[in-house]
């Protein structure tokens, strides 16, 4: 697969595990022992670099969230977090760092909280 215009080249480390193929087997095999987490979906180019098309988080079940992207994106990276706050802050960090083409809006804080982005204050 070649670089797609608008994809964000992972020039700096995201700090996420992966990439793994985005399919049910890989999700079930690799996402063990956690629920709350952050993900990046995209593809690995011929240059061996992971290109990020979207970042996000799950406040409930990261595996179920990622399964919704099967057939849309080729690969994923992820990291579990102990709290919604930590997950939100990492999502914001990735959003600002990589500016993924498929993220239309800035991430929102977890429901029922007043958390603000540590980078821009939104």
Steps between C-alpha positions, in 0.01 A plus 500: 500500500635844417481812709155651480480881493395629838622202699725597790842339487606372840831682502508506879405202712135489600571289810236247391534124452486374144435519217275195468269403215154637567298181519307316770775243560773761558272713715397204720857368516671830590246695703503289815487634852356847451192695406565877494746602235622700204547390140646613170386343174669521163757299304869426469647644182763341275751709694416305817344803668153488658268762351224612738160578352297523824556504874243445770421337832255269664364562846345152515643225280788586267472166318135561408581854385778377271281227348277776359791605276557155342499535122546878522860517620780247449689509833477628857711598796374526856576557868289430807469763774384473860275807491276689259706813574827336394335357189353839403833678551683245282234530228543879503877462484474271196241728336728805525819311417378319188200706381333190347301563183190311614465682833262781412471653846709529814442217750235567765554426866338196658126531562416646837839669544636847443840385380678730258770424247844538663640633171249763390244528781196389298 
